[in-house]
Amino acid sequence: MRLGSRKLSIAGLVMIIGALAMLLSACGGASSTGGGQASKDKQVIKPQEIGPNAGDLATLDPALINFGVDYDHAQQIFPGLITLDNDLKTQDWAAQSHEVSSDGLTWTFHLRSGMKWSDGAAIDASTFAYSINRALDPCTGSDVASYLYNIKGAADFNGTTCPTGATSSTETLVGKSIVVSDPQTLKLTLESPAAYFLGALSYPTSWAVPKQLIDQYKDKWTDHLADGSGFGGSLFKLTKWDHAGHLEMAVNDAFWGKKPIIQKIQYTLYKDTGTAWTAYKAGQGDINPSVLAQELDIAKTLKGSTFHQVPQLAVQYLQPNWNIAPFDDVRVRNAFSLAIDRKAIAHSVLKDTAQPSIHMVIQGLPGYNPSLKDAAGNSSDQTSVANVTKAKELMTAYAADKCGGALAKCTPIVFTITANRPTTALVGQAMQQQWQTAFPGLPITIATIDRALQIKSTTLMLTNGSWGADYPDPQDFTSLLVHKGTPYNKGFVNVPEADAILDKADVSNDATGRLTQYQQAEQLFVTNGAWMTYAQPLASYTVRNTVANFSFNASTTTSSSMWQGAYIKA
């Protein structure tokens, strides 16, 4: 993912992602390209989406984006210096070119000239300097600012206190580690070399945002993006967002590069996958992003529609809270993990839309370790089935120490799962049954929570989670998620030995050595029950046959390059 003088690690990424791209193609990763284009006035596409915030987007502010669905929409409006193409390779976007110094510390981006927002305001190096600094500004309140912590002084700046009543800090990194050399040149200085920096820079926290709107409307600025004829600075501009399930975009005539053939995108956002799929079967919408597992056979034969499956660079897991009993004890964390029959869940519940896994660094990522061992010392296929004997041994030992020898006297387990996700509910129920079989007498109940609240909570005893690659590097699935003190470590995972290894891998320029280090850290996290991976999913989606060249990538988002080529057939 990184270019310039320190690019050996990128060669490995390109080879792996290239291989993944071939696999995507073989699995039907794009809709048919047959048929001529419909007239310009007919170039209107109507995708369905599942809104993470009770049927709405959580945010369109790039500095605040946590969810893939928000990312997907915001990237069509706000340009980044770097973007990921449909094969998850980094490519220059608002930056025309870039280079890195020989010590790996200074990245220089040469911006395209003549870029502007749809209101005519310039998009230049100062725009990006302001936007990156704003994402780090403590007054912005971003919980994803850590994507920029490689920048010198970023973590310290982000950790300062916002002055009472202020909308921005009196401090700034602009002119220090974020330098505007001229309107077309931006320089970023890092704390230390980072082999994954260019990929991390593709995350929304570095995308351009409009200072003119933020100055005028403060924290309500995104509510005014659709005012008048709409607003945007990339391929599209936002023309409607009613917060009631409708989001519309129109092609941005001010965009500097190749403009999309699609002229309008009319999104319908649903509260749950079941309602969206029912509507799609009834003829509503052009794209359904998430087919119910139990209806795959119907999706595969649905008239006028094409079914696709994309192997995802994503992981589905359970997050135990290390600060809450009984999951403050490694024996309980490992017992619950070993009692899961991952193979049965993948086949019987997920209907083979996922493969069983115990991995954090999942298959398809550089550094994937096929010899990873579970808490019982098993590897490969043995990790896919429940090890009830070992699980019972661990729980019995815990109960003897903490519960007076009786599981019924242990702290009741509350397993909190995402609301309005039928498949997630089925997985949760299957796991509950497996645990109750393995641990008779232990009270285990299921609760539900909206996804927007779930992702922010630090008080859930045990909850489900999922993670898709922001960029194809093992750092994105380890250091970012489970290193002590990182914002995404909601389970308070604390494995000092593993953290020390990650600290070395994150700054290493040894392409092979750093991957070995991530494997070592991953093994320590799995052994200590950092979380409980249970599956690596396949994205199952459908596209009407009237749509050409539409596809999701392995992160189940849509790339800008895809939108430049998609169209409605005649």
PEUR-V478651 format. One record per run of one state. SS is the DSSP state (2 for helix, 1 for strand, 0 for the rest). FROM is the first residue (numbers start at 1). TO is the last residue. If there is no record, write none. Layout:
SS/FROM/TO ; SS/FROM/TO
This chain:
0/1/7 ; 2/8/26 ; 0/27/36 ; 1/37/37 ; 0/38/39 ; 2/40/42 ; 0/43/43 ; 1/44/45 ; 0/46/46 ; 1/47/50 ; 0/51/52 ; 1/53/53 ; 0/54/55 ; 1/56/56 ; 0/57/61 ; 2/62/64 ; 0/65/67 ; 2/68/74 ; 0/75/81 ; 1/82/84 ; 0/85/89 ; 1/90/92 ; 0/93/94 ; 1/95/100 ; 0/101/105 ; 1/106/111 ; 0/112/115 ; 1/116/116 ; 0/117/121 ; 1/122/122 ; 0/123/124 ; 2/125/136 ; 0/137/144 ; 2/145/148 ; 0/149/150 ; 1/151/151 ; 0/152/153 ; 2/154/158 ; 0/159/173 ; 1/174/174 ; 0/175/177 ; 1/178/182 ; 0/183/184 ; 1/185/190 ; 0/191/196 ; 2/197/200 ; 0/201/203 ; 2/204/206 ; 0/207/210 ; 2/211/224 ; 0/225/230 ; 1/231/231 ; 0/232/235 ; 1/236/241 ; 0/242/245 ; 1/246/251 ; 0/252/263 ; 1/264/270 ; 0/271/272 ; 2/273/281 ; 0/282/286 ; 1/287/288 ; 0/289/292 ; 2/293/301 ; 0/302/304 ; 1/305/311 ; 0/312/313 ; 1/314/320 ; 0/321/329 ; 2/330/338 ; 0/339/341 ; 2/342/349 ; 0/350/353 ; 1/354/356 ; 0/357/372 ; 1/373/373 ; 0/374/378 ; 1/379/379 ; 2/380/384 ; 0/385/387 ; 2/388/402 ; 0/403/406 ; 2/407/409 ; 0/410/412 ; 1/413/418 ; 0/419/421 ; 2/422/438 ; 0/439/443 ; 1/444/449 ; 0/450/450 ; 2/451/454 ; 0/455/461 ; 1/462/468 ; 0/469/473 ; 2/474/477 ; 0/478/478 ; 2/479/482 ; 0/483/495 ; 2/496/507 ; 0/508/510 ; 2/511/527 ; 0/528/531 ; 1/532/544 ; 0/545/546 ; 1/547/548 ; 0/549/559 ; 2/560/565 ; 0/566/566 ; 1/567/569 ; 0/570/570
